[in-house]
Amino acid sequence: NTRLKREAKKLFREVVKLDPNHKGAREALGYKLHKAKWLTRREYEKVVISEAERKRLAEIEELQRKYLAEEDTAARRRLHSELKKRRFSKPFEFCEKVYKWNKAPRGLIKDKPLELNKDKYPGKYTICVPNNYNPWNEYPFIVFLHGGGPGVGDGKHYLYWWYPEATNRGYIMVLPTVLKKVSCAWNDPTEEKYVLTVIEEMKRNYHIDTERIYCCGHSMGGGGCWYIGTRNAHIFAAINPNSGFLGQGTRLGNLHSTPTYIIHGNKDPKVSVENSRRAAKRLKALGYEYVYRELDIPGHGVPLEERNKALDWLEGKRLKRAKRRKAG
């Protein structure tokens, strides 16, 4: 019987060679006709499943669009039921968060007053949000601390650092302005709590990927990056201090799971490069992951090419599992 089946298949293959569209021979060999093309069983299943999946995803996308446009809560509940029928696993409570996130502004928003705990932290911040922001998706998030000193410095003045490059890459970026414009302003417990409050407000207003939150800063902000980043390492997937200093209260030992990208010019006239050298030496001794870029350049700034290299590096960093357990 088995031998006869083998002989029959052999004959059917000969028929197909003579007549590729011979229906009987094709079906006997297990082929299926799909859009005027004969496919093997595996090819057919792959194509049909792929088409069904594309259809399901398209239906989910359309329902999500309707959900965001619907003002009635009961109607949104019905749309959520339709989403569930298409194997959309998120609960209604999550979808309501997305509905709220959708109302947040896109683009560039300068000097937005902090609303969360505003009596305690009467600050402001500048936001850069991709124009194609889709609240159903998670977005990586950069907190950038500006430089300055007594009486000077503002978050929006550092837009040039990565704007619009960061938003073009799909990042949301926030640049808070320090509460008190004094020397080493970010290196202060109140300013630290203020920055954490800004982060919390951004998480409430936008769909932030909590595994991809980064702390960066330059000059006074570089010092703040060392201070706030090391004291809250469980929040940040990586930190990027530029031309910064190590102030009292900085805790380099906390960076065991937080990769660090350090940039400093070796002729910096404002903040000694010895700060970054000392930090890199300590991280090396601890066996922590870091990159140290000492630039042979004059001045206190960081060239655009070097800033973009740091941004490239950040893209591959995520909050590590050990830190998520700690944060929980």
Secondary structure as UniProt FT lines:
FT   HELIX           2..18
FT   TURN            20..21
FT   HELIX           23..28
FT   TURN            29..30
FT   STRAND          32..34
FT   TURN            35..36
FT   STRAND          37..39
FT   HELIX           41..69
FT   HELIX           73..85
FT   TURN            86..87
FT   HELIX           92..101
FT   TURN            102..103
FT   STRAND          107..113
FT   TURN            116..120
FT   STRAND          124..129
FT   TURN            131..132
FT   TURN            135..136
FT   STRAND          139..145
FT   TURN            150..151
FT   HELIX           155..161
FT   TURN            162..164
FT   HELIX           165..168
FT   TURN            169..170
FT   STRAND          172..177
FT   TURN            183..186
FT   HELIX           189..205
FT   STRAND          208..218
FT   HELIX           220..231
FT   TURN            232..235
FT   STRAND          238..242
FT   TURN            248..249
FT   HELIX           252..257
FT   STRAND          260..267
FT   HELIX           274..286
FT   STRAND          290..298
FT   HELIX           304..314
FT   TURN            315..316
FT   HELIX           321..327
//
